[in-house]
Amino acid sequence: MALGSLIGFALVFVFCAWTISAIAGLWGAVWTHRQLGAAAEKRAAALSLMLPPMIAGIIVLCLAGFSVLPESLGMADHCDSHGHHLHLCLVHGGEWANRTWAMSLIAVLAAILAMRLVRLGNAIVGSRRRLRIIERSSVRIQGGDIPVFLAPSSRPFCFVSGFFSPRIFVASCLWERLSAEERCAVLSHERMHVANGDLWRSVVLQMFSLFGAPVFSAWSKQRWDDATERLCDRMAADEVDDAGPIASALVNWARPQRLGVALSFLPRSESVEDRVVAVLSQEDTGHIAARSLLIRAAIVTGSITLLTLSLADPLHHAFETLFGLI
């Protein structure tokens, strides 16, 4: 295998992932799935982050397999009949490494990925550092599967943190001005994050977003965050059998301390009004619609895989021609 050939397939991966990511982002902007419920919007946003790199990877694997399969079976090699441009071929694609534009583009894309990784790493490290500071000054006020800790602070916040040993942290100033019903509602909301696996799902989606198109992947992640909060609001209201405490607690909770999306979930101040309206209007959770979206996504992914396999030759040549124009 020619190592330089990986450059061509890397460019195909980025081209497909960014194109699909941009389409998914625009689709989400035009049709937010809000009318289907928070769970459906959350699922749609997650799919728009996960599917682009997954489908791009499938396309690359199909094309890579097509580049070596004919020759390995003793059939006519694709590259012999298309000698006028660069080849997307694991065997005959070494020429990619000699093209300045290809190497420069790969360098730029690698720098973008590195910056995204550094930004995510800094967010995680910064989150953990601030969390340790809060933990040292906090006092445990409730036990159970998810213990609650009270942290002395003049700035309101409430969040759940910890993948394997989740804990809820509440600012003393917020806890003191919440009623008993509001306290139950807030803690129920945070427990719903744990029940739904939102903490680890957020990190997974952050990793997928590294391969999405700039701006569009950030839009999709923000949609997922907002839908996640509204879904937990709705589920907490159902658990305490009253949406009122959730709404009133949100008003008290309007400007939280942000610790980083990688390890905690906190409401954005600009989304509080939207969440209050949503929970008081008894917005449907949309779990049935969410399952339907997952089934459709599986069908689309399977169809794209079969289509790529059946049209591997013309698709392969189309990508070679496209990059040959540069």
C-alpha positions in Angstrom: 0.0 0.0 0.0 1.2 3.5 -0.9 1.1 5.7 2.2 0.5 8.8 0.0 -2.8 7.3 -1.1 -4.2 8.0 2.3 -4.1 11.7 1.5 -6.6 11.3 -1.3 -9.0 9.3 0.9 -8.6 11.8 3.7 -9.7 14.6 1.4 -12.7 12.5 0.3 -13.6 11.9 3.9 -13.5 15.6 4.8 -15.3 16.7 1.7 -18.2 14.2 2.4 -18.3 14.8 6.1 -18.4 18.6 5.8 -20.9 18.6 3.0 -23.3 16.3 4.8 -22.7 18.3 8.0 -23.6 21.5 6.3 -26.7 20.0 4.8 -27.8 18.6 8.2 -27.1 22.0 9.8 -29.2 23.8 7.3 -31.9 21.2 7.5 -32.0 21.7 11.3 -32.2 25.5 10.9 -35.2 25.2 8.5 -37.0 22.4 10.3 -36.1 22.4 14.0 -38.3 19.3 14.9 -39.6 21.5 17.8 -43.2 20.5 16.9 -42.3 16.8 17.4 -41.1 17.3 20.9 -37.9 17.8 22.8 -36.8 14.1 22.5 -37.3 14.2 18.7 -35.3 17.5 18.4 -32.6 16.1 20.6 -32.4 12.9 18.4 -32.3 15.0 15.2 -29.5 17.2 16.5 -27.5 14.1 17.6 -28.0 12.4 14.2 -26.8 15.6 12.4 -23.6 15.4 14.4 -23.0 11.6 14.2 -24.1 10.8 10.7 -21.8 13.0 8.6 -18.5 11.4 9.8 -20.2 7.9 9.9 -21.5 8.2 6.3 -18.2 9.8 5.1 -16.3 6.9 6.7 -18.6 4.4 4.9 -18.1 6.1 1.6 -14.3 6.1 2.0 -14.2 2.4 3.0 -16.3 1.4 0.0 -14.1 3.4 -2.4 -10.9 2.1 -0.8 -12.2 -1.5 -1.1 -13.1 -0.9 -4.7 -9.6 0.4 -5.4 -8.0 -2.9 -4.5 -10.7 -5.5 -5.0 -10.6 -5.8 -8.8 -6.8 -6.3 -8.9 -6.9 -8.8 -6.1 -9.5 -10.8 -7.9 -7.5 -10.8 -11.2 -9.9 -8.4 -12.9 -9.0 -5.2 -14.9 -7.5 -2.5 -12.6 -9.5 0.7 -12.5 -6.3 2.8 -12.6 -5.2 1.3 -15.9 -8.2 2.8 -17.7 -8.0 6.2 -16.0 -4.4 7.3 -16.3 -4.9 11.0 -16.8 -5.4 12.1 -13.2 -4.6 11.2 -9.6 -5.9 7.9 -8.4 -8.0 7.2 -5.3 -6.2 3.9 -4.9 -4.5 2.3 -2.0 -1.9 0.7 -4.4 -1.4 3.4 -7.1 -2.3 6.6 -5.2 1.2 7.5 -3.9 1.3 10.5 -6.3 -0.9 12.4 -3.8 2.1 13.0 -1.6 3.8 14.9 -4.4 1.1 17.4 -4.9 1.7 20.6 -3.1 -1.9 21.7 -3.0 -3.0 18.3 -1.5 -0.3 18.4 1.2 -1.1 22.0 2.0 -4.8 21.3 2.3 -4.2 18.3 4.5 -1.9 20.5 6.7 -4.7 23.1 7.1 -7.3 20.4 7.9 -5.0 18.8 10.4 -4.4 22.2 12.1 -8.2 22.8 12.3 -8.7 19.4 13.9 -5.8 20.0 16.3 -7.3 23.4 17.4 -10.7 21.8 18.0 -9.0 19.1 20.1 -7.1 21.6 22.1 -10.2 23.7 22.7 -12.2 20.6 23.8 -9.3 19.5 26.0 -9.0 22.9 27.6 -12.7 23.0 28.3 -12.6 19.6 30.0 -9.5 20.4 32.0 -10.9 23.8 33.0 -14.2 22.2 34.0 -12.5 19.6 36.2 -10.3 22.3 37.9 -13.3 24.5 38.7 -15.2 21.4 39.9 -12.5 20.4 42.3 -12.5 24.0 43.8 -16.3 23.7 44.3 -16.0 20.2 45.8 -13.5 21.2 48.4 -15.9 23.8 49.8 -19.1 21.9 49.4 -21.1 20.1 52.1 -23.2 17.0 51.5 -26.8 17.7 52.3 -28.6 14.7 50.7 -27.6 11.1 50.2 -29.0 8.5 47.8 -27.8 7.2 44.5 -27.0 10.8 43.4 -25.9 12.8 46.4 -26.5 16.5 46.6 -23.8 19.0 47.8 -24.3 22.5 48.8 -21.5 24.9 47.8 -21.1 28.4 49.4 -21.5 30.9 46.5 -23.2 34.2 45.9 -23.7 33.3 42.2 -26.5 30.9 41.4 -25.8 27.5 39.9 -27.0 24.0 39.9 -25.5 21.1 37.9 -24.8 17.4 37.9 -21.3 16.1 37.3 -19.5 12.8 37.2 -19.8 9.9 34.7 -19.4 7.0 37.1 -20.3 8.7 40.4 -22.7 11.5 39.6 -23.1 14.3 42.1 -25.4 17.3 42.1 -23.9 20.7 43.2 -26.1 23.6 44.2 -25.1 27.1 45.1 -26.1 28.2 48.6 -27.6 31.5 47.4 -29.9 29.6 45.0 -30.8 26.9 47.5 -31.8 29.4 50.1 -34.3 31.3 47.9 -35.9 28.2 46.4 -39.0 26.8 48.0 -39.3 23.1 49.0 -41.2 22.3 45.8 -38.7 24.2 43.6 -35.8 22.3 45.3 -37.4 19.0 44.5 -38.1 20.1 40.9 -34.5 21.3 40.3 -33.0 18.1 41.8 -35.3 16.0 39.7 -34.2 17.9 36.6 -30.6 17.1 37.3 -31.3 13.4 38.0 -33.0 13.2 34.6 -29.7 14.2 33.0 -28.1 11.1 34.7 -31.0 8.8 33.8 -30.8 9.9 30.1 -27.0 9.5 30.1 -26.6 13.1 29.0 -23.2 13.6 30.4 -21.4 10.9 28.5 -23.6 11.5 25.4 -22.5 15.1 25.4 -18.8 14.2 25.3 -19.4 11.6 22.5 -21.2 14.2 20.4 -18.4 16.7 21.1 -16.0 14.1 19.6 -18.2 13.6 16.5 -18.5 17.4 16.1 -14.7 17.6 15.6 -15.3 16.1 12.1 -18.3 18.3 11.2 -18.3 21.4 9.1 -17.3 24.6 11.0 -20.2 26.6 12.4 -22.8 24.0 11.3 -21.6 21.4 13.8 -21.7 24.0 16.6 -25.3 24.9 15.6 -26.3 21.2 15.9 -24.6 20.8 19.3 -26.3 23.9 20.6 -29.7 22.5 19.4 -28.9 19.3 21.2 -28.1 21.1 24.4 -31.3 23.2 24.3 -33.5 20.2 23.5 -31.8 18.2 26.3 -32.6 20.8 28.8 -36.3 21.1 27.7 -36.7 17.4 27.8 -35.3 17.2 31.4 -37.6 20.0 32.3 -40.6 18.1 31.0 -39.6 14.8 32.6 -39.0 16.5 35.9 -42.4 18.2 35.8 -44.0 14.8 35.1 -42.1 13.3 38.1 -43.2 16.0 40.6 -46.6 16.2 38.9 -46.4 20.0 38.6 -44.7 22.2 36.0 -45.0 25.3 38.2 -42.0 24.7 40.4 -39.8 24.0 37.4 -40.8 27.3 35.8 -40.3 29.4 38.9 -37.0 27.7 39.7 -35.8 28.5 36.2 -36.4 32.2 36.8 -34.3 32.0 40.0 -31.7 30.1 38.0 -31.4 32.6 35.2 -27.7 33.3 35.3 -25.7 30.2 36.2 -22.0 29.8 36.5 -20.8 28.0 33.4 -18.4 25.1 34.1 -18.1 23.7 30.6 -20.5 21.6 28.6 -18.2 18.5 28.8 -18.9 17.8 32.4 -22.1 19.6 33.4 -25.4 20.9 32.1 -26.4 24.4 32.9 -29.1 26.6 31.3 -28.1 29.5 29.1 -29.6 32.7 30.4 -31.0 33.5 26.9 -32.9 30.2 26.8 -34.7 30.5 30.2 -37.8 32.2 28.8 -38.1 29.6 26.0 -37.8 26.8 28.6 -40.4 28.3 30.9 -42.8 28.6 28.0 -42.1 25.1 26.9 -42.6 23.4 30.3 -45.8 25.4 31.1 -47.3 24.6 27.7 -46.8 20.9 28.5 -44.9 20.3 25.3 -44.9 16.6 24.3 -41.6 14.7 25.0 -41.6 13.3 21.5 -40.1 9.9 22.3 -42.1 8.1 19.7 -41.0 10.6 17.0 -37.4 10.2 18.2 -37.6 6.4 17.6 -39.0 7.0 14.2 -36.1 9.4 13.4 -33.6 6.7 14.4 -35.2 4.1 12.2 -35.2 6.5 9.3 -31.6 7.4 9.9 -30.7 3.7 9.8 -32.6 3.2 6.6 -30.9 6.2 5.0 -27.4 5.1 6.1 -28.1 1.6 4.8 -29.3 2.9 1.5 -26.3 5.2 1.1 -24.0 2.2 1.8 -25.8 0.0 -0.8 -25.8 2.9 -3.3 -22.1 3.6 -2.8 -21.3 -0.1 -3.3 -23.4 -0.3 -6.5 -22.0 2.9 -8.0 -18.5 2.6 -6.7 -16.9 2.9 -10.2 -18.6 6.1 -11.3 -18.4 7.6 -7.8 -14.7 6.7 -7.6 -14.0 8.3 -11.0 -16.2 11.4 -10.1 -14.0 12.1 -7.0 -10.8 11.6 -9.0 -12.1 14.1 -11.6 -13.2 16.6 -9.0 -9.9 16.7 -7.2 -8.1 16.6 -10.6 -9.6 20.0 -11.3 -7.8 21.6 -8.4 
